[in-house]
Amino acid sequence: MKLQSNATFWVASCAFVLVFMTSGTPISLFNLYRVENGLTNADLGVVSLAYFISAAVALLMFGRLSNHIGRKPMALIAIGCCALSCILLMLMTDVTLLFAARLLQGFACGVATSSIGAYAVDAGEHQPKWLVAAVASTSPMVGIPLGAISSGALVTWGPYPKITIFALVLTLLLVCLALLFNCRETINRQPGALASLRPSLHLPTGKTFIFVATAGVVISTWSAGGFYQAFGPSIVAEQLAMDSAIVAAIAFSSIMGLTPFGSYLSGRLSPRRAVQSGMALFCVAVMSITLALQQGGLVLFIVASLSVGIAQGLASTACIKLLLQDEPQHYRAGLLSTVYIISYSGAVLPAFGASIAANWFSVFTVWCGYAVLGVGAAAIALMATVLVRRSRQAEVVGS
């Protein structure tokens, strides 16, 4: 018996979050792998790079494939890759298995951001528009912290932390697989599957300034998240004088923790106002984080980081809502792929530069560089919202 559209929406949304929860679970275990399995910082750097490259390749090559073979098969592939990665991580003894697991997780995340995101959008026709946009834009920010905090808690208090968390996540993935098999397909399959593997980006027609605003929003917020992922444990140890896996996980997750709340608030505002409010809050939060790191203030750091999550939810949900508005169904997967390629680039490219800079500069100095990048990208997003309004006013006058 096939599930109805509303049920399919919720299953697809949960699958989207679960993929990123799976990718977040190893993060809190990296220090444990260094101690017990002899991994080096260089090993972990290569593993993280493999994850991001795999996600980018999946977005570039497989982002539009669901238009041709269906949303559901691609969702099943993503969940299956996550399940296999959990099995590899339960057997983890050296960097080779961790490398393979992160490759699978990166590929699953790339597939999920286009195919499962589009699946949820397709099935969400009867859901509030802000909710659908929130699922498409913030699921990674919900899933990754869930995984990191869960594994961090088990490292601190649970038995067999390197096995238990992956056994639990694997169970959830298998349940999700069973539910997905009973979901309805939301798209009419089209020929040309092989041709769709040719890397390409889809840019929305007539929405140039909205797209520029979106790019500014995701670069500013994802770059900050990339800093936390790369330097979260170092922040806690060096700047905040704390040595705890669960505190490190909370610090890493705080920047994404209130993203869903920001998405909810976005539904209460006009899209332009939501973007402007979000980016203004982001700039204030970035300055507060800088002050907190300089003074070693854990409470201010957590509060400011949570504010970044609210800002991200506000602005990114509004941008995705505007981009998807009136967009034909067969363009949705490609458009989401393009947005997430920019998002991943906003995280990966600064992280690559920061990993080199960290050999000569302190974590605080590296953060200052991120702060300049984030505020600059936020300023571009703010200017783009002004240009959107002016262009629309010009259209009204011209007509």
C-alpha positions as CSV (number, residue, x, y, z in Angstrom):
1,M,0.0,0.0,0.0
2,K,1.5,3.3,-1.1
3,L,1.7,6.2,1.3
4,Q,-0.3,9.4,0.5
5,S,1.4,12.7,-0.4
6,N,1.4,14.1,3.1
7,A,3.0,10.9,4.5
8,T,5.5,10.9,1.6
9,F,6.5,14.5,2.4
10,W,7.3,13.6,6.0
11,V,9.1,10.4,5.1
12,A,11.2,12.3,2.6
13,S,11.9,15.1,5.1
14,C,13.0,12.6,7.7
15,A,15.2,10.8,5.2
16,F,16.8,14.1,4.2
17,V,17.6,14.9,7.9
18,L,18.8,11.3,8.5
19,V,21.3,11.4,5.7
20,F,23.0,14.4,7.3
21,M,22.7,12.9,10.8
22,T,24.7,10.0,9.6
23,S,27.4,12.3,8.2
24,G,27.5,14.1,11.5
25,T,28.0,11.1,13.7
26,P,31.8,10.5,13.1
27,I,32.8,14.1,13.9
28,S,32.8,13.7,17.7
29,L,34.8,10.5,17.3
30,F,37.7,12.0,15.4
31,N,39.8,12.6,18.6
32,L,39.0,9.1,19.7
33,Y,40.2,7.7,16.4
34,R,43.4,9.7,16.8
35,V,44.1,8.3,20.3
36,E,43.0,4.7,19.8
37,N,43.6,4.1,16.1
38,G,46.7,6.2,15.5
39,L,45.1,8.6,13.0
40,T,46.9,11.9,12.5
41,N,45.5,15.4,11.8
42,A,46.7,14.9,8.2
43,D,44.7,11.7,7.9
44,L,41.6,13.5,9.2
45,G,42.2,16.4,6.8
46,V,42.3,14.0,3.8
47,V,39.2,12.2,5.1
48,S,37.3,15.5,5.4
49,L,38.4,16.6,1.9
50,A,37.2,13.3,0.5
51,Y,33.8,13.8,2.1
52,F,33.4,17.3,0.5
53,I,34.7,16.3,-2.9
54,S,32.4,13.2,-3.0
55,A,29.4,15.5,-2.1
56,A,30.4,18.0,-4.8
57,V,30.8,15.2,-7.5
58,A,27.4,13.8,-6.6
59,L,25.8,17.2,-6.9
60,L,27.5,18.0,-10.2
61,M,26.9,14.7,-11.9
62,F,23.9,13.1,-10.3
63,G,21.9,16.3,-9.3
64,R,19.4,15.9,-12.2
65,L,19.3,12.1,-12.5
66,S,16.2,11.9,-10.3
67,N,14.3,13.7,-13.1
68,H,14.9,10.6,-15.3
69,I,14.9,7.6,-13.0
70,G,12.7,9.0,-10.3
71,R,13.0,10.7,-6.9
72,K,12.4,7.5,-4.9
73,P,15.3,5.4,-6.4
74,M,17.8,8.2,-5.8
75,A,16.5,8.5,-2.2
76,L,16.9,4.7,-1.7
77,I,20.5,4.9,-3.1
78,A,21.4,7.7,-0.6
79,I,20.0,5.9,2.4
80,G,21.7,2.7,1.2
81,C,25.1,4.4,1.0
82,C,24.6,5.8,4.5
83,A,23.7,2.3,5.8
84,L,26.9,0.8,4.2
85,S,29.0,3.7,5.8
86,C,27.7,2.8,9.2
87,I,28.7,-0.8,8.8
88,L,32.2,0.3,7.7
89,L,32.5,2.6,10.7
90,M,31.5,-0.1,13.1
91,L,34.4,-2.1,11.7
92,M,36.8,0.9,11.7
93,T,40.4,0.0,12.5
94,D,42.4,2.3,10.2
95,V,42.1,5.4,8.0
96,T,41.2,3.3,4.9
97,L,37.8,2.3,6.3
98,L,37.1,5.8,7.6
99,F,38.1,7.2,4.2
100,A,35.7,4.8,2.4
101,A,32.9,5.6,4.9
102,R,33.2,9.3,4.5
103,L,33.3,8.9,0.7
104,L,29.9,7.1,0.9
105,Q,28.5,9.7,3.3
106,G,29.6,12.6,1.1
107,F,28.0,11.0,-2.0
108,A,24.8,10.3,0.0
109,C,24.7,14.0,1.1
110,G,25.2,15.2,-2.5
111,V,22.4,13.0,-3.7
112,A,20.1,13.9,-0.8
113,T,20.4,17.7,-1.3
114,S,19.2,17.5,-4.8
115,S,17.0,14.3,-5.1
116,I,15.5,13.9,-1.6
117,G,15.2,17.7,-1.3
118,A,13.2,17.8,-4.6
119,Y,11.2,14.7,-3.4
120,A,10.1,16.6,-0.3
121,V,9.3,19.7,-2.3
122,D,7.2,17.7,-4.8
123,A,5.3,15.9,-2.1
124,G,4.8,19.1,-0.1
125,E,2.2,20.8,-2.3
126,H,-0.4,20.7,0.5
127,Q,2.1,21.8,3.2
128,P,2.8,25.5,4.3
129,K,5.3,27.0,1.8
130,W,7.6,28.1,4.6
131,L,7.8,24.5,5.9
132,V,8.7,23.1,2.5
133,A,11.3,25.7,2.0
134,A,12.7,25.0,5.5
135,V,13.0,21.3,4.8
136,A,14.8,22.1,1.5
137,S,17.2,24.6,3.0
138,T,17.9,23.6,6.6
139,S,17.8,19.8,6.8
140,P,21.6,19.6,6.8
141,M,21.7,22.0,9.7
142,V,19.3,19.8,11.7
143,G,20.8,16.5,10.8
144,I,24.5,17.2,11.3
145,P,24.2,18.5,14.9
146,L,21.9,15.6,15.8
147,G,24.6,13.2,14.8
148,A,27.4,15.1,16.4
149,I,25.7,15.6,19.7
150,S,24.5,12.0,19.8
151,S,27.9,10.6,19.2
152,G,29.5,13.1,21.6
153,A,27.2,12.1,24.4
154,L,28.0,8.4,23.8
155,V,31.8,9.2,23.8
156,T,31.3,10.9,27.2
157,W,28.8,8.6,28.9
158,G,27.9,5.6,26.8
159,P,29.3,2.1,26.3
160,Y,31.2,1.2,23.2
161,P,30.9,4.7,21.6
162,K,32.6,3.6,18.4
163,I,30.0,1.0,17.7
164,T,26.8,1.9,19.6
165,I,26.0,5.2,17.7
166,F,26.4,3.6,14.3
167,A,24.2,0.6,15.3
168,L,21.5,3.0,16.4
169,V,21.8,5.1,13.2
170,L,21.8,2.0,11.1
171,T,18.5,0.9,12.7
172,L,16.9,4.2,11.8
173,L,18.2,4.0,8.2
174,L,16.7,0.5,7.8
175,V,13.3,1.7,9.1
176,C,13.6,4.7,6.7
177,L,14.4,2.3,3.8
178,A,11.2,0.3,4.5
179,L,9.1,3.4,4.6
180,L,10.6,4.8,1.4
181,F,9.7,1.6,-0.4
182,N,6.1,2.4,0.4
183,C,6.2,6.0,-0.7
184,R,4.7,7.3,-4.0
185,E,6.9,8.5,-6.8
186,T,6.3,12.2,-7.4
187,I,7.7,12.7,-10.9
188,N,7.0,11.3,-14.4
189,R,10.2,9.7,-15.5
190,Q,11.9,11.2,-18.6
191,P,14.4,9.8,-21.1
192,G,18.0,11.1,-21.2
193,A,19.4,9.7,-17.9
194,L,22.9,9.3,-19.3
195,A,22.9,12.8,-20.8
196,S,21.9,14.2,-17.3
197,L,25.2,12.9,-15.9
198,R,27.1,15.6,-17.8
199,P,28.0,18.2,-15.1
200,S,25.9,21.4,-15.4
201,L,24.4,24.1,-13.3
202,H,20.8,25.3,-13.4
203,L,20.3,29.1,-12.9
204,P,16.8,30.4,-12.5
205,T,15.5,32.7,-15.2
206,G,14.6,36.2,-14.2
207,K,15.8,35.8,-10.6
208,T,19.3,37.1,-10.9
209,F,19.3,39.3,-7.8
210,I,17.4,36.6,-5.8
211,F,20.1,34.1,-6.8
212,V,22.9,36.6,-5.8
213,A,21.2,37.1,-2.4
214,T,21.0,33.3,-2.0
215,A,24.7,33.0,-2.8
216,G,25.6,35.6,-0.2
217,V,23.4,34.0,2.4
218,V,24.8,30.4,1.9
219,I,28.4,31.5,1.6
220,S,28.3,33.6,4.8
221,T,26.5,30.9,6.9
222,W,28.1,27.8,5.5
223,S,31.6,29.2,5.8
224,A,31.0,29.9,9.5
225,G,29.7,26.3,9.8
226,G,32.8,25.0,8.0
227,F,35.0,26.8,10.5
228,Y,33.2,25.1,13.4
229,Q,33.4,21.7,11.7
230,A,37.2,22.1,11.1
231,F,38.2,23.9,14.3
232,G,35.4,23.1,16.8
233,P,37.5,21.0,19.2
234,S,40.4,23.5,18.9
235,I,38.0,26.4,19.8
236,V,36.8,24.6,22.9
237,A,40.3,23.6,24.0
238,E,42.4,26.7,23.1
239,Q,40.0,29.7,23.3
240,L,37.4,28.5,25.9
241,A,39.7,26.3,28.0
242,M,37.4,23.2,28.0
243,D,38.4,19.6,27.3
244,S,35.2,17.6,26.8
245,A,33.8,15.7,23.9
246,I,30.2,16.6,24.7
247,V,31.1,20.3,25.1
248,A,33.0,20.2,21.8
249,A,29.9,18.6,20.2
250,I,27.6,21.2,21.6
251,A,29.9,24.0,20.5
252,F,30.1,22.6,17.0
253,S,26.3,22.1,16.9
254,S,25.3,25.4,18.4
255,I,25.8,27.2,15.1
256,M,23.1,25.1,13.5
257,G,20.9,24.3,16.5
258,L,18.2,27.0,16.1
259,T,18.1,27.0,12.3
260,P,14.6,25.4,12.3
261,F,13.4,28.1,14.6
262,G,14.7,30.7,12.2
263,S,12.9,28.9,9.4
264,Y,9.7,29.2,11.4
265,L,10.2,32.9,12.0
266,S,10.8,33.3,8.2
267,G,7.3,32.2,7.6
268,R,6.1,35.2,9.7
269,L,7.9,37.8,7.6
270,S,8.0,38.8,3.9
271,P,10.9,37.0,2.2
272,R,12.8,40.3,1.7
273,R,12.4,41.3,5.3
274,A,13.4,37.8,6.4
275,V,16.7,37.9,4.4
276,Q,17.5,41.4,5.7
277,S,16.7,40.5,9.3
278,G,18.7,37.3,9.1
279,M,21.8,38.8,7.6
280,A,21.7,41.7,10.1
281,L,21.5,39.2,12.9
282,F,24.3,37.2,11.4
283,C,26.7,40.2,11.4
284,V,25.9,41.0,15.0
285,A,26.4,37.3,16.0
286,V,29.7,37.2,14.2
287,M,31.0,40.2,16.1
288,S,29.8,38.6,19.3
289,I,31.6,35.4,18.6
290,T,34.8,37.3,17.9
291,L,34.4,39.0,21.3
292,A,33.6,35.7,23.0
293,L,36.7,34.0,21.6
294,Q,38.9,36.9,22.5
295,Q,37.7,36.9,26.1
296,G,37.1,33.2,26.5
297,G,33.4,33.6,27.3
298,L,31.7,30.2,26.8
299,V,28.1,31.5,27.4
300,L,28.4,34.4,25.0
301,F,30.0,32.1,22.4
302,I,27.1,29.6,22.7
303,V,24.4,32.4,22.6
304,A,26.0,34.1,19.6
305,S,26.5,30.8,17.8
306,L,22.8,29.9,18.3
307,S,22.0,33.3,16.8
308,V,23.8,32.4,13.7
309,G,21.5,29.4,13.4
310,I,18.4,31.7,13.7
311,A,19.9,34.0,11.1
312,Q,20.6,31.1,8.7
313,G,17.1,29.8,9.1
314,L,15.5,33.2,8.5
315,A,17.5,34.1,5.4
316,S,18.1,30.7,3.7
317,T,14.4,29.6,4.0
318,A,13.3,32.9,2.5
319,C,15.7,32.6,-0.4
320,I,14.8,29.0,-1.2
321,K,11.1,29.9,-1.1
322,L,11.7,32.7,-3.7
323,L,13.9,30.5,-5.9
324,L,11.4,27.6,-6.0
325,Q,8.4,29.9,-6.5
326,D,6.9,29.1,-9.9
327,E,9.9,26.9,-10.8
328,P,8.9,23.9,-13.0
329,Q,9.1,20.5,-11.3
330,H,11.8,19.2,-13.6
331,Y,14.1,22.1,-12.8
332,R,13.9,21.8,-9.0
333,A,16.5,19.1,-8.5
334,G,19.0,21.0,-10.7
335,L,18.3,24.3,-8.9
336,L,18.8,22.8,-5.5
337,S,22.0,21.1,-6.7
338,T,23.3,24.5,-7.8
339,V,22.5,26.2,-4.5
340,Y,24.2,23.4,-2.5
341,I,27.3,23.4,-4.8
342,I,27.7,27.1,-3.8
343,S,27.0,26.2,-0.2
344,Y,29.6,23.4,-0.1
345,S,32.1,25.7,-1.9
346,G,31.4,28.3,0.8
347,A,32.5,25.7,3.4
348,V,35.3,23.9,1.5
349,L,37.3,26.7,-0.1
350,P,37.7,28.8,3.1
351,A,38.4,25.6,5.1
352,F,41.2,24.6,2.6
353,G,42.8,28.0,3.0
354,A,42.3,28.0,6.8
355,S,43.9,24.6,7.1
356,I,47.1,26.1,5.6
357,A,46.9,29.3,7.6
358,A,46.5,27.3,10.8
359,N,50.2,26.3,10.5
360,W,51.2,29.9,11.2
361,F,48.2,31.6,12.9
362,S,46.1,31.0,16.0
363,V,42.5,29.7,15.8
364,F,41.3,33.1,16.8
365,T,43.2,34.8,13.9
366,V,41.8,32.2,11.5
367,W,38.3,33.0,12.8
368,C,38.8,36.7,12.2
369,G,39.5,35.9,8.5
370,Y,36.2,33.9,8.4
371,A,34.4,36.8,10.1
372,V,35.5,39.2,7.4
373,L,34.4,36.7,4.7
374,G,31.0,36.1,6.4
375,V,30.2,39.8,6.9
376,G,31.3,40.6,3.3
377,A,29.0,37.9,1.9
378,A,26.1,39.0,4.1
379,A,26.6,42.6,2.9
380,I,26.3,41.3,-0.7
381,A,23.0,39.5,0.2
382,L,21.6,42.7,1.8
383,M,22.5,44.8,-1.3
384,A,20.9,42.2,-3.6
385,T,17.6,42.4,-1.7
386,V,17.6,46.1,-2.3
387,L,18.2,45.6,-6.0
388,V,15.4,43.0,-6.1
389,R,12.9,45.6,-4.8
390,R,14.1,48.3,-7.2
391,S,13.9,46.0,-10.2
392,R,10.4,45.0,-9.3
393,Q,9.4,48.7,-8.8
394,A,10.9,49.4,-12.2
395,E,8.9,46.6,-13.8
396,V,5.7,48.1,-12.2
397,V,6.5,51.6,-13.5
398,G,7.4,50.2,-16.9
399,S,4.1,48.3,-17.3
